[in-house]
Amino acid sequence: MPAPEIVFRNIEKRPALGHVNLMVDTFIANASADDLRSVIRNLLATGPPGIAPAFGNAARSRLRQTGTKPLPPPYTLFRKQTRDSPATPLPHLHDALSRARSLYGAGMGFASLVVLASIVRATIGLEWEHDGEMPDILAVIDADIGQAIQSSKEELEGSRVVDLPSARDARNELRSAVNDSIVDVQVWGGEFPFERAAASIEYWKI
């Protein structure tokens, strides 16, 4: 009697999708932002090895859903200088920086370059004093650009860039904005604020 035929089925293993426990969801809905940050940091530091990549994937998925709103107009980021006062940052600048940091922090470096390029362009035509609030915030922006470039490189190395031409466009837009800023600051005799960004992007090949 012939042996019965055995058929092996290749069952794809996928994580089971469930719902958040009602009590946990109540905590999430009512906890302060500081409490949620503390819980998330503790979970990522002490959880199983796969939790950090899963968190990153969830963060990027969320940002792709919510990151389609247009960039703020340049005039809303800085108050233009007058005869009696230099240029100063406006509240919308901090919103734009938070958006850029969320993107590059989640591993979406190239998307953050677009936001940061618009911020750099918003400084063109402005003048500021050598000390005070404006040079301080521009130094912070310079550091953010460095972080965003590093995030972009990791995005490339991780094979998460699905549209390479768009990634190159983002890199080129930032490079163009930084170079235009160099020329603009030279015109009025100021101190160029994006030295680290210029050095990082000058020889960056994609």
LINSULUR-V781137 format. One record per pair of residues at least 4 apart in sequence whose C-alpha atoms are under 6 Angstrom apart, sorted by the first residue. I is the first residue (numbers start at 0). J is the second residue. D is the distance in Angstrom with one decimal. If there is no record, write none. Layout:
BEGIN
<<I | J | D> <I | J | D>>
END
This chain:
BEGIN
<<19 | 24 | 6.0> <26 | 30 | 5.6> <42 | 46 | 5.2> <43 | 51 | 5.7> <55 | 105 | 5.9> <62 | 66 | 5.3> <73 | 121 | 4.7> <76 | 89 | 5.2> <76 | 91 | 5.3> <76 | 92 | 4.5> <77 | 87 | 5.6> <77 | 88 | 4.3> <77 | 89 | 5.0> <78 | 86 | 5.4> <78 | 87 | 5.2> <79 | 86 | 4.9> <80 | 84 | 5.7> <80 | 85 | 4.3> <80 | 86 | 4.1> <85 | 127 | 4.9> <86 | 126 | 6.0> <86 | 127 | 5.4> <87 | 133 | 5.6> <99 | 111 | 4.7> <99 | 114 | 5.9> <100 | 104 | 5.6> <102 | 107 | 5.0> <102 | 111 | 5.4> <103 | 107 | 4.9> <103 | 108 | 4.3> <103 | 111 | 5.7> <103 | 147 | 5.3> <103 | 150 | 5.6> <106 | 150 | 5.7> <108 | 147 | 5.1> <108 | 150 | 4.7> <108 | 151 | 4.0> <109 | 151 | 5.3> <109 | 166 | 5.8> <112 | 116 | 5.9> <112 | 169 | 6.0> <113 | 169 | 5.6> <116 | 173 | 4.6> <116 | 176 | 5.9> <120 | 176 | 5.5> <123 | 180 | 5.8> <141 | 193 | 5.1> <141 | 196 | 5.8> <144 | 196 | 5.9> <145 | 196 | 5.8> <153 | 157 | 5.9> <154 | 159 | 5.4> <155 | 160 | 5.8> <184 | 188 | 6.0> <184 | 189 | 5.1> <184 | 191 | 6.0> <197 | 201 | 5.9>>
END
